Amino acid sequence: MPASSYRDVTGYGANPPSFTWPGGTRVAVSLVINIEEGAERGTAPGMQTAFDYGARAGIWRILRTLDRHGAPATAFCCAVALEANPAVSAALVDRGYEIADHGYRWEGHSGLDIGAERDLIVASRDAIRASTGMRPTSWYSKDGLNVFTRRTLAAEGFDYESNSFNDDLPHWGPADEGTRLPVLPYAGDTNDAGLASQFPTGSAFARHLMDTLDFQLDDPRPGPSVMSVGLHPRVIGRPAYAGALDRFLSHAAERGAWIATRQEIVRWWLDQGGGHEAL
Ligand SMILES: [Zn+2]
């Protein structure tokens, strides 16, 4: 693959690794809570209050739901959103959730030069550490990667990135200058953002999540996989939608999926040898 690209269109192909997740299950489920409210800019005043709903009410409803199921989560945190709501910041830390970096002010990063992007990554990392007492483990920007982003992340102490949508498994992501970083791909379809377009009701979203998990568990392709579920407090925290998450978590427990933080998933994959890719 060209060293000047962060893309790799071959990956594991027909030969995925053969390990299982803890407990012998084939599917790891990653719940991701996006903490963005208060960090958005350019939002019309009417929409600002819809964002506020997520920070004031929605996040607490999500936390109650996850607490009921004993389910851990990874929080994709915008630094400014944590600063705006210390009680939410403390609630995430108290639960032992993984704290990941979602940018300083939820800005786009694609097209930035290396110095400008590094300054923003360092600023958000340090602000998140000040709010939570924890070094963010990983990175997910509002938009995409640059060819040097993984190199910057590795140099600045990030363990992996989630800023890719390119697989069902962790893998090694290339960067420029021959560097690489573990990648745990995120997912766009198993994401409550679709409740504004793709899913007409909470029930449709719950069905989509359960169908995804069932197919991955029963897939005749051998080997493990990961299912990422993207959650936004201003969306899934609405009463009509919160039940979808509750039903999915009951289903995941019945089917024996391993619900884990993204950091736990990446560590387990590394412990199994980090796949079998040569790079
Ligand atoms: Zn987000």
py3Dmol code that shows the C-alpha trace and the ligand (Angstrom):
import py3Dmol

protein = """\
ATOM      1  CA  MET A   1       0.000   0.000   0.000  1.00  0.00           C
ATOM      2  CA  PRO A   2       1.286   3.503  -0.587  1.00  0.00           C
ATOM      3  CA  ALA A   3       2.936   4.950   2.520  1.00  0.00           C
ATOM      4  CA  SER A   4       1.377   8.289   1.683  1.00  0.00           C
ATOM      5  CA  SER A   5      -2.171   7.075   2.374  1.00  0.00           C
ATOM      6  CA  TYR A   6      -4.206   6.229   5.448  1.00  0.00           C
ATOM      7  CA  ARG A   7      -6.355   3.918   3.324  1.00  0.00           C
ATOM      8  CA  ASP A   8      -6.049   0.145   2.965  1.00  0.00           C
ATOM      9  CA  VAL A   9      -8.782  -1.435   0.861  1.00  0.00           C
ATOM     10  CA  THR A  10      -7.686  -5.070   1.393  1.00  0.00           C
ATOM     11  CA  GLY A  11      -7.561  -5.675   5.153  1.00  0.00           C
ATOM     12  CA  TYR A  12      -8.252  -9.197   6.432  1.00  0.00           C
ATOM     13  CA  GLY A  13     -10.258 -10.078   3.325  1.00  0.00           C
ATOM     14  CA  ALA A  14     -11.460 -13.691   3.369  1.00  0.00           C
ATOM     15  CA  ASN A  15      -9.071 -14.626   6.191  1.00  0.00           C
ATOM     16  CA  PRO A  16     -10.078 -12.849   9.392  1.00  0.00           C
ATOM     17  CA  PRO A  17      -8.337 -13.779  12.652  1.00  0.00           C
ATOM     18  CA  SER A  18      -9.829 -16.720  14.532  1.00  0.00           C
ATOM     19  CA  PHE A  19      -9.781 -15.692  18.207  1.00  0.00           C
ATOM     20  CA  THR A  20     -12.900 -15.291  20.344  1.00  0.00           C
ATOM     21  CA  TRP A  21     -13.750 -12.484  22.749  1.00  0.00           C
ATOM     22  CA  PRO A  22     -13.828 -13.099  26.525  1.00  0.00           C
ATOM     23  CA  GLY A  23     -16.401 -15.727  27.438  1.00  0.00           C
ATOM     24  CA  GLY A  24     -15.926 -17.387  24.058  1.00  0.00           C
ATOM     25  CA  THR A  25     -18.386 -15.118  22.276  1.00  0.00           C
ATOM     26  CA  ARG A  26     -17.982 -14.054  18.653  1.00  0.00           C
ATOM     27  CA  VAL A  27     -19.300 -10.500  18.940  1.00  0.00           C
ATOM     28  CA  ALA A  28     -18.059  -7.592  21.032  1.00  0.00           C
ATOM     29  CA  VAL A  29     -20.528  -4.723  21.401  1.00  0.00           C
ATOM     30  CA  SER A  30     -19.161  -1.198  21.870  1.00  0.00           C
ATOM     31  CA  LEU A  31     -21.614   1.404  23.164  1.00  0.00           C
ATOM     32  CA  VAL A  32     -20.448   4.920  22.311  1.00  0.00           C
ATOM     33  CA  ILE A  33     -21.994   7.974  23.968  1.00  0.00           C
ATOM     34  CA  ASN A  34     -21.196  11.192  22.097  1.00  0.00           C
ATOM     35  CA  ILE A  35     -20.759  14.106  24.519  1.00  0.00           C
ATOM     36  CA  GLU A  36     -21.120  17.116  22.220  1.00  0.00           C
ATOM     37  CA  GLU A  37     -23.783  19.369  23.702  1.00  0.00           C
ATOM     38  CA  GLY A  38     -22.447  22.851  24.325  1.00  0.00           C
ATOM     39  CA  ALA A  39     -19.511  22.333  21.958  1.00  0.00           C
ATOM     40  CA  GLU A  40     -21.478  22.839  18.772  1.00  0.00           C
ATOM     41  CA  ARG A  41     -21.209  26.164  17.034  1.00  0.00           C
ATOM     42  CA  GLY A  42     -23.168  27.797  14.324  1.00  0.00           C
ATOM     43  CA  THR A  43     -26.293  26.076  15.641  1.00  0.00           C
ATOM     44  CA  ALA A  44     -29.492  28.099  15.271  1.00  0.00           C
ATOM     45  CA  PRO A  45     -30.925  29.263  18.656  1.00  0.00           C
ATOM     46  CA  GLY A  46     -33.910  26.902  18.399  1.00  0.00           C
ATOM     47  CA  MET A  47     -31.625  23.953  17.793  1.00  0.00           C
ATOM     48  CA  GLN A  48     -29.310  24.957  20.640  1.00  0.00           C
ATOM     49  CA  THR A  49     -32.049  24.176  23.128  1.00  0.00           C
ATOM     50  CA  ALA A  50     -32.613  20.799  21.466  1.00  0.00           C
ATOM     51  CA  PHE A  51     -28.915  20.093  22.068  1.00  0.00           C
ATOM     52  CA  ASP A  52     -29.336  21.287  25.658  1.00  0.00           C
ATOM     53  CA  TYR A  53     -31.965  18.590  26.167  1.00  0.00           C
ATOM     54  CA  GLY A  54     -29.252  15.999  25.691  1.00  0.00           C
ATOM     55  CA  ALA A  55     -27.023  17.504  28.364  1.00  0.00           C
ATOM     56  CA  ARG A  56     -29.818  18.283  30.824  1.00  0.00           C
ATOM     57  CA  ALA A  57     -32.074  15.206  30.544  1.00  0.00           C
ATOM     58  CA  GLY A  58     -31.020  12.776  27.797  1.00  0.00           C
ATOM     59  CA  ILE A  59     -27.609  11.816  29.156  1.00  0.00           C
ATOM     60  CA  TRP A  60     -29.075  10.937  32.543  1.00  0.00           C
ATOM     61  CA  ARG A  61     -31.702   8.717  30.936  1.00  0.00           C
ATOM     62  CA  ILE A  62     -28.975   6.909  28.987  1.00  0.00           C
ATOM     63  CA  LEU A  63     -26.913   6.434  32.146  1.00  0.00           C
ATOM     64  CA  ARG A  64     -29.898   4.996  34.030  1.00  0.00           C
ATOM     65  CA  THR A  65     -30.510   2.589  31.165  1.00  0.00           C
ATOM     66  CA  LEU A  66     -26.903   1.416  31.014  1.00  0.00           C
ATOM     67  CA  ASP A  67     -26.749   1.146  34.814  1.00  0.00           C
ATOM     68  CA  ARG A  68     -29.779  -1.145  34.745  1.00  0.00           C
ATOM     69  CA  HIS A  69     -27.954  -3.486  32.386  1.00  0.00           C
ATOM     70  CA  GLY A  70     -24.526  -3.096  33.985  1.00  0.00           C
ATOM     71  CA  ALA A  71     -23.235  -2.087  30.564  1.00  0.00           C
ATOM     72  CA  PRO A  72     -19.990  -0.124  30.166  1.00  0.00           C
ATOM     73  CA  ALA A  73     -19.540   2.551  27.513  1.00  0.00           C
ATOM     74  CA  THR A  74     -16.973   4.647  25.752  1.00  0.00           C
ATOM     75  CA  ALA A  75     -17.617   8.395  25.830  1.00  0.00           C
ATOM     76  CA  PHE A  76     -16.552  10.357  22.747  1.00  0.00           C
ATOM     77  CA  CYS A  77     -16.013  13.687  24.494  1.00  0.00           C
ATOM     78  CA  CYS A  78     -15.717  17.191  23.092  1.00  0.00           C
ATOM     79  CA  ALA A  79     -13.527  19.106  25.526  1.00  0.00           C
ATOM     80  CA  VAL A  80     -15.841  22.116  25.643  1.00  0.00           C
ATOM     81  CA  ALA A  81     -18.891  19.942  26.313  1.00  0.00           C
ATOM     82  CA  LEU A  82     -17.218  18.396  29.382  1.00  0.00           C
ATOM     83  CA  GLU A  83     -16.177  21.825  30.633  1.00  0.00           C
ATOM     84  CA  ALA A  84     -19.779  23.023  30.269  1.00  0.00           C
ATOM     85  CA  ASN A  85     -21.198  20.178  32.350  1.00  0.00           C
ATOM     86  CA  PRO A  86     -18.941  18.978  35.206  1.00  0.00           C
ATOM     87  CA  ALA A  87     -21.701  16.757  36.639  1.00  0.00           C
ATOM     88  CA  VAL A  88     -21.812  14.749  33.414  1.00  0.00           C
ATOM     89  CA  SER A  89     -18.020  14.581  33.344  1.00  0.00           C
ATOM     90  CA  ALA A  90     -18.000  13.181  36.902  1.00  0.00           C
ATOM     91  CA  ALA A  91     -20.785  10.707  36.140  1.00  0.00           C
ATOM     92  CA  LEU A  92     -18.807   9.229  33.246  1.00  0.00           C
ATOM     93  CA  VAL A  93     -15.668   8.911  35.357  1.00  0.00           C
ATOM     94  CA  ASP A  94     -17.543   7.472  38.361  1.00  0.00           C
ATOM     95  CA  ARG A  95     -18.873   4.666  36.180  1.00  0.00           C
ATOM     96  CA  GLY A  96     -15.422   3.794  34.888  1.00  0.00           C
ATOM     97  CA  TYR A  97     -16.399   4.597  31.333  1.00  0.00           C
ATOM     98  CA  GLU A  98     -13.644   5.003  28.811  1.00  0.00           C
ATOM     99  CA  ILE A  99     -12.921   8.654  28.033  1.00  0.00           C
ATOM    100  CA  ALA A 100     -12.089   9.275  24.372  1.00  0.00           C
ATOM    101  CA  ASP A 101     -11.345  12.503  22.521  1.00  0.00           C
ATOM    102  CA  HIS A 102     -13.969  13.868  20.108  1.00  0.00           C
ATOM    103  CA  GLY A 103     -12.185  17.167  19.460  1.00  0.00           C
ATOM    104  CA  TYR A 104     -11.900  20.436  21.291  1.00  0.00           C
ATOM    105  CA  ARG A 105     -15.031  22.108  19.969  1.00  0.00           C
ATOM    106  CA  TRP A 106     -16.392  19.370  17.670  1.00  0.00           C
ATOM    107  CA  GLU A 107     -14.658  20.948  14.715  1.00  0.00           C
ATOM    108  CA  GLY A 108     -13.855  19.286  11.419  1.00  0.00           C
ATOM    109  CA  HIS A 109     -10.214  18.276  10.941  1.00  0.00           C
ATOM    110  CA  SER A 110      -9.920  17.142   7.339  1.00  0.00           C
ATOM    111  CA  GLY A 111      -7.790  19.497   5.294  1.00  0.00           C
ATOM    112  CA  LEU A 112      -5.957  21.008   8.290  1.00  0.00           C
ATOM    113  CA  ASP A 113      -2.170  21.118   8.041  1.00  0.00           C
ATOM    114  CA  ILE A 114      -0.197  18.949  10.440  1.00  0.00           C
ATOM    115  CA  GLY A 115       0.660  21.743  12.869  1.00  0.00           C
ATOM    116  CA  ALA A 116      -2.872  23.107  13.101  1.00  0.00           C
ATOM    117  CA  GLU A 117      -4.307  19.633  13.638  1.00  0.00           C
ATOM    118  CA  ARG A 118      -1.708  18.753  16.269  1.00  0.00           C
ATOM    119  CA  ASP A 119      -2.478  21.964  18.185  1.00  0.00           C
ATOM    120  CA  LEU A 120      -6.195  21.103  18.281  1.00  0.00           C
ATOM    121  CA  ILE A 121      -5.562  17.477  19.284  1.00  0.00           C
ATOM    122  CA  VAL A 122      -3.199  18.515  22.098  1.00  0.00           C
ATOM    123  CA  ALA A 123      -5.624  21.211  23.285  1.00  0.00           C
ATOM    124  CA  SER A 124      -8.564  18.818  23.460  1.00  0.00           C
ATOM    125  CA  ARG A 125      -6.487  16.033  25.034  1.00  0.00           C
ATOM    126  CA  ASP A 126      -5.218  18.341  27.771  1.00  0.00           C
ATOM    127  CA  ALA A 127      -8.618  19.937  28.428  1.00  0.00           C
ATOM    128  CA  ILE A 128     -10.302  16.528  28.680  1.00  0.00           C
ATOM    129  CA  ARG A 129      -7.613  15.382  31.099  1.00  0.00           C
ATOM    130  CA  ALA A 130      -8.215  18.510  33.192  1.00  0.00           C
ATOM    131  CA  SER A 131     -11.968  17.821  33.289  1.00  0.00           C
ATOM    132  CA  THR A 132     -11.807  14.088  33.982  1.00  0.00           C
ATOM    133  CA  GLY A 133      -8.381  13.358  35.442  1.00  0.00           C
ATOM    134  CA  MET A 134      -7.978  10.818  32.656  1.00  0.00           C
ATOM    135  CA  ARG A 135      -5.865  10.793  29.526  1.00  0.00           C
ATOM    136  CA  PRO A 136      -8.173  10.223  26.572  1.00  0.00           C
ATOM    137  CA  THR A 137      -7.449   6.831  25.055  1.00  0.00           C
ATOM    138  CA  SER A 138      -8.398   7.457  21.477  1.00  0.00           C
ATOM    139  CA  TRP A 139      -9.582   9.828  18.810  1.00  0.00           C
ATOM    140  CA  TYR A 140     -12.700  10.416  16.738  1.00  0.00           C
ATOM    141  CA  SER A 141     -13.052  13.743  14.942  1.00  0.00           C
ATOM    142  CA  LYS A 142     -16.292  15.096  13.560  1.00  0.00           C
ATOM    143  CA  ASP A 143     -15.121  14.292  10.052  1.00  0.00           C
ATOM    144  CA  GLY A 144     -12.128  12.456   8.710  1.00  0.00           C
ATOM    145  CA  LEU A 145      -8.456  11.686   8.997  1.00  0.00           C
ATOM    146  CA  ASN A 146      -5.521  13.339   7.321  1.00  0.00           C
ATOM    147  CA  VAL A 147      -2.612  11.246   6.056  1.00  0.00           C
ATOM    148  CA  PHE A 148      -0.537  12.299   9.094  1.00  0.00           C
ATOM    149  CA  THR A 149      -3.283  12.134  11.762  1.00  0.00           C
ATOM    150  CA  ARG A 150      -2.432   8.646  13.047  1.00  0.00           C
ATOM    151  CA  ARG A 151       1.253   9.620  13.292  1.00  0.00           C
ATOM    152  CA  THR A 152       0.290  12.667  15.368  1.00  0.00           C
ATOM    153  CA  LEU A 153      -2.015  10.591  17.574  1.00  0.00           C
ATOM    154  CA  ALA A 154       0.690   7.985  18.236  1.00  0.00           C
ATOM    155  CA  ALA A 155       3.219  10.718  19.097  1.00  0.00           C
ATOM    156  CA  GLU A 156       0.747  12.441  21.430  1.00  0.00           C
ATOM    157  CA  GLY A 157      -0.049   9.349  23.482  1.00  0.00           C
ATOM    158  CA  PHE A 158      -3.241   7.998  21.934  1.00  0.00           C
ATOM    159  CA  ASP A 159      -3.615   4.219  21.960  1.00  0.00           C
ATOM    160  CA  TYR A 160      -5.848   3.839  18.888  1.00  0.00           C
ATOM    161  CA  GLU A 161      -8.327   5.739  16.735  1.00  0.00           C
ATOM    162  CA  SER A 162     -12.012   5.252  15.881  1.00  0.00           C
ATOM    163  CA  ASN A 163     -12.052   7.710  12.984  1.00  0.00           C
ATOM    164  CA  SER A 164     -12.617   4.993  10.394  1.00  0.00           C
ATOM    165  CA  PHE A 165     -15.635   3.054   9.157  1.00  0.00           C
ATOM    166  CA  ASN A 166     -13.757   0.426   7.226  1.00  0.00           C
ATOM    167  CA  ASP A 167     -14.135  -2.939   8.987  1.00  0.00           C
ATOM    168  CA  ASP A 168     -15.915  -5.080  11.595  1.00  0.00           C
ATOM    169  CA  LEU A 169     -12.628  -5.685  13.421  1.00  0.00           C
ATOM    170  CA  PRO A 170      -9.711  -3.783  14.906  1.00  0.00           C
ATOM    171  CA  HIS A 171      -6.747  -3.521  12.575  1.00  0.00           C
ATOM    172  CA  TRP A 172      -3.522  -1.611  12.033  1.00  0.00           C
ATOM    173  CA  GLY A 173      -4.048   1.693  10.245  1.00  0.00           C
ATOM    174  CA  PRO A 174      -1.214   3.121   8.158  1.00  0.00           C
ATOM    175  CA  ALA A 175      -0.038   6.714   8.304  1.00  0.00           C
ATOM    176  CA  ASP A 176       2.702   8.628   6.546  1.00  0.00           C
ATOM    177  CA  GLU A 177       6.410   8.128   7.258  1.00  0.00           C
ATOM    178  CA  GLY A 178       5.853   4.393   7.759  1.00  0.00           C
ATOM    179  CA  THR A 179       3.953   4.810  11.019  1.00  0.00           C
ATOM    180  CA  ARG A 180       0.767   3.014  12.021  1.00  0.00           C
ATOM    181  CA  LEU A 181      -1.797   3.005  14.809  1.00  0.00           C
ATOM    182  CA  PRO A 182      -4.426   0.484  15.920  1.00  0.00           C
ATOM    183  CA  VAL A 183      -7.873   1.294  14.542  1.00  0.00           C
ATOM    184  CA  LEU A 184     -11.236   0.250  15.956  1.00  0.00           C
ATOM    185  CA  PRO A 185     -13.701   1.230  13.237  1.00  0.00           C
ATOM    186  CA  TYR A 186     -16.918   3.017  14.206  1.00  0.00           C
ATOM    187  CA  ALA A 187     -20.236   2.526  12.380  1.00  0.00           C
ATOM    188  CA  GLY A 188     -22.637   4.891  10.695  1.00  0.00           C
ATOM    189  CA  ASP A 189     -25.716   2.678  10.366  1.00  0.00           C
ATOM    190  CA  THR A 190     -25.999   1.315  13.917  1.00  0.00           C
ATOM    191  CA  ASN A 191     -26.181   4.885  15.145  1.00  0.00           C
ATOM    192  CA  ASP A 192     -29.076   6.823  16.611  1.00  0.00           C
ATOM    193  CA  ALA A 193     -28.268   9.679  14.232  1.00  0.00           C
ATOM    194  CA  GLY A 194     -30.405   7.673  11.797  1.00  0.00           C
ATOM    195  CA  LEU A 195     -33.489   8.450  13.877  1.00  0.00           C
ATOM    196  CA  ALA A 196     -33.623  11.745  11.995  1.00  0.00           C
ATOM    197  CA  SER A 197     -33.755   9.968   8.641  1.00  0.00           C
ATOM    198  CA  GLN A 198     -33.126   6.230   8.338  1.00  0.00           C
ATOM    199  CA  PHE A 199     -35.375   4.967  11.149  1.00  0.00           C
ATOM    200  CA  PRO A 200     -39.020   6.083  11.348  1.00  0.00           C
ATOM    201  CA  THR A 201     -39.431   4.957  14.968  1.00  0.00           C
ATOM    202  CA  GLY A 202     -37.475   3.812  17.988  1.00  0.00           C
ATOM    203  CA  SER A 203     -38.785   0.285  17.320  1.00  0.00           C
ATOM    204  CA  ALA A 204     -37.218   0.338  13.845  1.00  0.00           C
ATOM    205  CA  PHE A 205     -33.902   1.362  15.366  1.00  0.00           C
ATOM    206  CA  ALA A 206     -34.110  -1.413  17.992  1.00  0.00           C
ATOM    207  CA  ARG A 207     -34.887  -3.944  15.221  1.00  0.00           C
ATOM    208  CA  HIS A 208     -31.891  -2.739  13.194  1.00  0.00           C
ATOM    209  CA  LEU A 209     -29.559  -3.109  16.191  1.00  0.00           C
ATOM    210  CA  MET A 210     -30.873  -6.581  17.033  1.00  0.00           C
ATOM    211  CA  ASP A 211     -30.662  -7.705  13.389  1.00  0.00           C
ATOM    212  CA  THR A 212     -27.076  -6.487  13.198  1.00  0.00           C
ATOM    213  CA  LEU A 213     -26.075  -8.386  16.321  1.00  0.00           C
ATOM    214  CA  ASP A 214     -27.915 -11.546  15.277  1.00  0.00           C
ATOM    215  CA  PHE A 215     -26.323 -11.578  11.847  1.00  0.00           C
ATOM    216  CA  GLN A 216     -22.835 -11.048  13.228  1.00  0.00           C
ATOM    217  CA  LEU A 217     -23.366 -13.853  15.778  1.00  0.00           C
ATOM    218  CA  ASP A 218     -24.752 -16.239  13.163  1.00  0.00           C
ATOM    219  CA  ASP A 219     -22.562 -15.140  10.230  1.00  0.00           C
ATOM    220  CA  PRO A 220     -21.087 -18.225   8.527  1.00  0.00           C
ATOM    221  CA  ARG A 221     -17.842 -16.296   8.129  1.00  0.00           C
ATOM    222  CA  PRO A 222     -15.579 -17.642  10.884  1.00  0.00           C
ATOM    223  CA  GLY A 223     -14.022 -15.493  13.553  1.00  0.00           C
ATOM    224  CA  PRO A 224     -14.861 -12.540  15.768  1.00  0.00           C
ATOM    225  CA  SER A 225     -16.384  -9.173  14.988  1.00  0.00           C
ATOM    226  CA  VAL A 226     -17.262  -5.898  16.686  1.00  0.00           C
ATOM    227  CA  MET A 227     -20.571  -4.044  16.638  1.00  0.00           C
ATOM    228  CA  SER A 228     -20.388  -0.328  17.427  1.00  0.00           C
ATOM    229  CA  VAL A 229     -23.532   1.473  18.577  1.00  0.00           C
ATOM    230  CA  GLY A 230     -23.443   5.272  18.283  1.00  0.00           C
ATOM    231  CA  LEU A 231     -25.582   7.164  20.819  1.00  0.00           C
ATOM    232  CA  HIS A 232     -26.322  10.874  21.195  1.00  0.00           C
ATOM    233  CA  PRO A 233     -27.999  12.108  24.396  1.00  0.00           C
ATOM    234  CA  ARG A 234     -30.166  14.613  22.468  1.00  0.00           C
ATOM    235  CA  VAL A 235     -31.498  11.723  20.319  1.00  0.00           C
ATOM    236  CA  ILE A 236     -31.566   8.358  22.121  1.00  0.00           C
ATOM    237  CA  GLY A 237     -32.207  10.256  25.373  1.00  0.00           C
ATOM    238  CA  ARG A 238     -35.703  11.204  24.134  1.00  0.00           C
ATOM    239  CA  PRO A 239     -38.366   9.093  25.882  1.00  0.00           C
ATOM    240  CA  ALA A 240     -39.690   7.544  22.683  1.00  0.00           C
ATOM    241  CA  TYR A 241     -36.230   6.363  21.661  1.00  0.00           C
ATOM    242  CA  ALA A 242     -34.677   5.352  24.976  1.00  0.00           C
ATOM    243  CA  GLY A 243     -36.679   2.114  25.024  1.00  0.00           C
ATOM    244  CA  ALA A 244     -34.880   1.005  21.867  1.00  0.00           C
ATOM    245  CA  LEU A 245     -31.587   1.004  23.698  1.00  0.00           C
ATOM    246  CA  ASP A 246     -33.121  -0.848  26.644  1.00  0.00           C
ATOM    247  CA  ARG A 247     -34.554  -3.565  24.390  1.00  0.00           C
ATOM    248  CA  PHE A 248     -31.306  -3.961  22.485  1.00  0.00           C
ATOM    249  CA  LEU A 249     -29.290  -4.361  25.687  1.00  0.00           C
ATOM    250  CA  SER A 250     -31.697  -7.062  26.919  1.00  0.00           C
ATOM    251  CA  HIS A 251     -31.299  -8.866  23.593  1.00  0.00           C
ATOM    252  CA  ALA A 252     -27.493  -8.567  23.675  1.00  0.00           C
ATOM    253  CA  ALA A 253     -27.439 -10.080  27.171  1.00  0.00           C
ATOM    254  CA  GLU A 254     -29.726 -12.940  26.109  1.00  0.00           C
ATOM    255  CA  ARG A 255     -27.454 -13.726  23.181  1.00  0.00           C
ATOM    256  CA  GLY A 256     -24.261 -13.568  25.217  1.00  0.00           C
ATOM    257  CA  ALA A 257     -22.516 -10.694  23.444  1.00  0.00           C
ATOM    258  CA  TRP A 258     -19.481  -9.172  25.170  1.00  0.00           C
ATOM    259  CA  ILE A 259     -20.329  -5.540  25.956  1.00  0.00           C
ATOM    260  CA  ALA A 260     -17.046  -3.744  26.500  1.00  0.00           C
ATOM    261  CA  THR A 261     -15.301  -0.430  26.154  1.00  0.00           C
ATOM    262  CA  ARG A 262     -13.410   0.177  22.952  1.00  0.00           C
ATOM    263  CA  GLN A 263     -10.147   0.191  24.866  1.00  0.00           C
ATOM    264  CA  GLU A 264     -10.925  -3.270  26.274  1.00  0.00           C
ATOM    265  CA  ILE A 265     -11.732  -4.504  22.774  1.00  0.00           C
ATOM    266  CA  VAL A 266      -8.500  -3.151  21.295  1.00  0.00           C
ATOM    267  CA  ARG A 267      -6.431  -4.536  24.178  1.00  0.00           C
ATOM    268  CA  TRP A 268      -7.963  -7.989  23.772  1.00  0.00           C
ATOM    269  CA  TRP A 269      -7.260  -7.915  20.031  1.00  0.00           C
ATOM    270  CA  LEU A 270      -3.646  -6.876  20.692  1.00  0.00           C
ATOM    271  CA  ASP A 271      -3.310  -9.665  23.285  1.00  0.00           C
ATOM    272  CA  GLN A 272      -4.402 -12.145  20.617  1.00  0.00           C
ATOM    273  CA  GLY A 273      -1.553 -10.975  18.413  1.00  0.00           C
ATOM    274  CA  GLY A 274      -3.102  -7.912  16.825  1.00  0.00           C
ATOM    275  CA  GLY A 275      -4.563  -9.837  13.938  1.00  0.00           C
ATOM    276  CA  HIS A 276      -2.126 -11.414  11.518  1.00  0.00           C
ATOM    277  CA  GLU A 277      -1.573  -8.529   9.158  1.00  0.00           C
ATOM    278  CA  ALA A 278       1.869  -7.764   7.904  1.00  0.00           C
ATOM    279  CA  LEU A 279       2.376  -4.088   7.199  1.00  0.00           C
TER     280      LEU A 279
END
"""
ligand_1 = """\
1
ZN
Zn -20.062 12.747 17.423
"""
view = py3Dmol.view(width=600, height=400)
view.addModel(protein, "pdb")
view.setStyle({"model": 0}, {"cartoon": {"style": "trace"}})
view.addModel(ligand_1, "xyz")
view.setStyle({"model": 1}, {"stick": {}})
view.zoomTo()
view.show()
